[in-house]
Amino acid sequence: NGKVTQRKKFSYKFEFKHDLLYKTIVSADKPNDVGRSLLVIPQDCRETILKISHDLPVSGHFSHRKTYNKIKDLYFWPSMSSDIYKYCRSCHVCQLSTQKGRTRRVPMVKTPIFSVPFARVAVDIVDPITPRSSGHKYILTSTMRPAAQRRNIFHCG
């Protein structure tokens, strides 16, 4: 029919070895040459793999890309890439230490002065701090405008 079709370079086969499921990569050019075998990870074990590959001090809290590259050579599960991305993006240590993008300079504007108390209130949460004897580990700060020098601090659980 004149159409050119592209042939797959490799395919996969799934097989049990010692009661564990493996995904084996088979080259289309060399079907007798067995490629890498990746252990298929069940749903309830995936978080453990993510913790070992990302959270441990020897793992270094690397980006999702580096964590994925480390995991993909040994393990497989459906939606592995997006699971790793979500896990790394939600890592509390990474959120605290990752350098954020440069913030653009905000132009100075005149702030209105309100005569009514609590007409404008700014609120922020400081976390986490060393838990107090009461168990509180967050600080809620609030500032009433225009009296910016007055701060109310509340410890939250």
C-alpha positions as a LaTeX table, in Angstrom:
\begin{tabular}{lrrr}
\hline
Residue & $x$ (\AA) & $y$ (\AA) & $z$ (\AA) \\
\hline
Asn1 & 0.00 & 0.00 & 0.00 \\
Gly2 & 3.05 & 2.28 & $-0.06$ \\
Lys3 & 2.95 & 3.19 & 3.66 \\
Val4 & 6.10 & 2.92 & 5.71 \\
Thr5 & 5.58 & 1.58 & 9.19 \\
Gln6 & 8.11 & 1.95 & 11.94 \\
Arg7 & 9.02 & $-1.22$ & 13.77 \\
Lys8 & 9.35 & $-1.26$ & 17.55 \\
Lys9 & 12.93 & $-1.43$ & 18.78 \\
Phe10 & 12.03 & $-3.53$ & 21.79 \\
Ser11 & 9.13 & $-5.25$ & 23.50 \\
Tyr12 & 8.32 & $-6.45$ & 26.98 \\
Lys13 & 7.48 & $-9.79$ & 28.46 \\
Phe14 & 6.31 & $-10.49$ & 31.99 \\
Glu15 & 7.38 & $-13.61$ & 33.83 \\
Phe16 & 7.56 & $-15.04$ & 37.33 \\
Lys17 & 10.97 & $-15.82$ & 38.83 \\
His18 & 11.10 & $-17.21$ & 42.37 \\
Asp19 & 7.46 & $-16.16$ & 42.94 \\
Leu20 & 8.18 & $-12.54$ & 41.95 \\
Leu21 & 6.85 & $-10.85$ & 38.82 \\
Tyr22 & 9.43 & $-9.33$ & 36.47 \\
Lys23 & 9.11 & $-7.21$ & 33.37 \\
Thr24 & 11.85 & $-8.15$ & 30.90 \\
Ile25 & 12.88 & $-5.90$ & 28.03 \\
Val26 & 13.48 & $-7.85$ & 24.81 \\
Ser27 & 15.28 & $-6.30$ & 21.83 \\
Ala28 & 13.38 & $-6.59$ & 18.53 \\
Asp29 & 16.67 & $-6.95$ & 16.65 \\
Lys30 & 17.97 & $-9.73$ & 18.92 \\
Pro31 & 14.96 & $-11.68$ & 20.26 \\
Asn32 & 17.22 & $-14.35$ & 21.82 \\
Asp33 & 19.20 & $-11.71$ & 23.73 \\
Val34 & 17.34 & $-11.30$ & 27.02 \\
Gly35 & 17.55 & $-7.73$ & 28.27 \\
Arg36 & 17.14 & $-6.21$ & 31.70 \\
Ser37 & 14.62 & $-7.66$ & 34.10 \\
Leu38 & 12.78 & $-5.16$ & 36.27 \\
Leu39 & 11.02 & $-6.23$ & 39.45 \\
Val40 & 7.33 & $-5.27$ & 39.27 \\
Ile41 & 6.45 & $-3.45$ & 42.50 \\
Pro42 & 2.96 & $-3.95$ & 43.99 \\
Gln43 & 0.95 & $-0.92$ & 45.11 \\
Asp44 & 1.58 & $-1.42$ & 48.84 \\
Cys45 & 5.40 & $-1.48$ & 48.43 \\
Arg46 & 5.85 & 1.57 & 46.20 \\
Glu47 & 6.10 & 4.13 & 48.98 \\
Thr48 & 8.90 & 2.11 & 50.58 \\
Ile49 & 10.85 & 2.18 & 47.30 \\
Leu50 & 10.24 & 5.93 & 47.03 \\
Lys51 & 11.42 & 6.55 & 50.61 \\
Ile52 & 14.58 & 4.49 & 50.11 \\
Ser53 & 15.34 & 6.13 & 46.76 \\
His54 & 14.57 & 9.71 & 47.78 \\
Asp55 & 14.38 & 10.30 & 51.55 \\
Leu56 & 17.38 & 8.50 & 53.02 \\
Pro57 & 20.48 & 10.66 & 53.62 \\
Val58 & 22.43 & 8.56 & 51.09 \\
Ser59 & 19.70 & 9.21 & 48.52 \\
Gly60 & 20.22 & 12.95 & 48.73 \\
His61 & 16.66 & 14.21 & 48.13 \\
Phe62 & 17.38 & 14.50 & 44.42 \\
Ser63 & 14.89 & 15.81 & 41.87 \\
His64 & 12.12 & 13.62 & 40.52 \\
Arg65 & 14.12 & 13.13 & 37.31 \\
Lys66 & 17.21 & 11.81 & 39.12 \\
Thr67 & 15.08 & 9.72 & 41.47 \\
Tyr68 & 13.23 & 8.23 & 38.48 \\
Asn69 & 16.51 & 7.43 & 36.71 \\
Lys70 & 17.72 & 5.64 & 39.84 \\
Ile71 & 14.52 & 3.59 & 40.23 \\
Lys72 & 13.77 & 2.75 & 36.58 \\
Asp73 & 16.87 & 0.57 & 36.20 \\
Leu74 & 15.68 & $-1.84$ & 38.90 \\
Tyr75 & 11.91 & $-1.58$ & 39.29 \\
Phe76 & 8.70 & $-1.09$ & 37.34 \\
Trp77 & 5.11 & $-0.20$ & 38.11 \\
Pro78 & 2.40 & 1.50 & 36.05 \\
Ser79 & 2.44 & 5.32 & 36.37 \\
Met80 & 5.88 & 5.13 & 38.00 \\
Ser81 & 7.09 & 8.43 & 36.53 \\
Ser82 & 4.09 & 10.45 & 37.71 \\
Asp83 & 4.14 & 8.76 & 41.15 \\
Ile84 & 7.80 & 9.72 & 41.60 \\
Tyr85 & 7.09 & 13.27 & 40.42 \\
Lys86 & 4.22 & 13.68 & 42.91 \\
Tyr87 & 6.26 & 12.14 & 45.73 \\
Cys88 & 9.27 & 14.42 & 45.18 \\
Arg89 & 7.10 & 17.52 & 44.74 \\
Ser90 & 5.33 & 16.81 & 48.04 \\
Cys91 & 8.55 & 16.08 & 49.99 \\
His92 & 8.61 & 18.46 & 52.97 \\
Val93 & 12.43 & 18.54 & 53.19 \\
Cys94 & 12.71 & 19.40 & 49.49 \\
Gln95 & 10.10 & 22.15 & 49.80 \\
Leu96 & 12.09 & 23.76 & 52.61 \\
Ser97 & 15.51 & 23.50 & 50.99 \\
Thr98 & 14.94 & 23.72 & 47.23 \\
Gln99 & 15.97 & 27.03 & 45.78 \\
Lys100 & 12.93 & 28.78 & 44.43 \\
Gly101 & 12.84 & 30.76 & 41.21 \\
Arg102 & 13.83 & 34.38 & 41.30 \\
Thr103 & 11.00 & 36.54 & 42.47 \\
Arg104 & 10.32 & 39.57 & 40.40 \\
Arg105 & 10.58 & 42.92 & 42.07 \\
Val106 & 7.24 & 44.26 & 43.20 \\
Pro107 & 6.74 & 48.00 & 42.74 \\
Met108 & 6.38 & 50.10 & 45.88 \\
Val109 & 2.84 & 51.29 & 46.47 \\
Lys110 & 1.30 & 53.47 & 49.11 \\
Thr111 & $-0.51$ & 51.33 & 51.68 \\
Pro112 & $-3.82$ & 52.74 & 52.83 \\
Ile113 & $-4.25$ & 53.42 & 56.55 \\
Phe114 & $-7.49$ & 52.08 & 57.96 \\
Ser115 & $-9.19$ & 53.66 & 60.92 \\
Val116 & $-11.21$ & 50.55 & 61.79 \\
Pro117 & $-9.36$ & 47.82 & 63.76 \\
Phe118 & $-8.95$ & 44.54 & 61.84 \\
Ala119 & $-9.92$ & 46.17 & 58.54 \\
Arg120 & $-6.82$ & 44.46 & 57.15 \\
Val121 & $-5.08$ & 41.51 & 58.80 \\
Ala122 & $-2.01$ & 39.58 & 57.59 \\
Val123 & $-1.67$ & 35.95 & 58.70 \\
Asp124 & 1.24 & 33.53 & 58.28 \\
Ile125 & 2.13 & 30.06 & 59.54 \\
Val126 & 5.68 & 29.24 & 60.64 \\
Asp127 & 6.47 & 25.54 & 60.49 \\
Pro128 & 7.76 & 23.22 & 61.66 \\
Ile129 & 9.38 & 24.12 & 64.94 \\
Thr130 & 10.56 & 21.74 & 67.65 \\
Pro131 & 7.36 & 20.48 & 69.27 \\
Arg132 & 6.62 & 22.08 & 72.62 \\
Ser133 & 5.67 & 20.08 & 75.72 \\
Ser134 & 2.06 & 20.74 & 74.73 \\
Gly135 & 2.71 & 19.05 & 71.37 \\
His136 & 2.38 & 22.24 & 69.34 \\
Lys137 & 4.73 & 22.42 & 66.36 \\
Tyr138 & 3.42 & 25.36 & 64.29 \\
Ile139 & 3.21 & 29.09 & 64.96 \\
Leu140 & 0.37 & 31.19 & 63.60 \\
Thr141 & 1.33 & 34.85 & 63.36 \\
Ser142 & $-1.10$ & 37.65 & 62.66 \\
Thr143 & $-0.46$ & 41.33 & 62.10 \\
Met144 & $-3.14$ & 43.95 & 62.26 \\
Arg145 & $-2.65$ & 46.80 & 59.80 \\
Pro146 & $-1.68$ & 49.66 & 60.11 \\
Ala147 & $-0.19$ & 48.84 & 63.53 \\
Ala148 & 2.44 & 46.55 & 62.01 \\
Gln149 & 4.57 & 46.57 & 65.15 \\
Arg150 & 1.86 & 44.69 & 67.10 \\
Arg151 & 2.13 & 40.94 & 66.68 \\
Asn152 & $-0.05$ & 38.25 & 68.14 \\
Ile153 & 1.52 & 34.80 & 68.27 \\
Phe154 & $-0.50$ & 31.63 & 68.78 \\
His155 & 0.94 & 28.11 & 69.01 \\
Cys156 & $-1.07$ & 25.56 & 67.05 \\
Gly157 & $-1.02$ & 21.80 & 67.01 \\
\hline
\end{tabular}
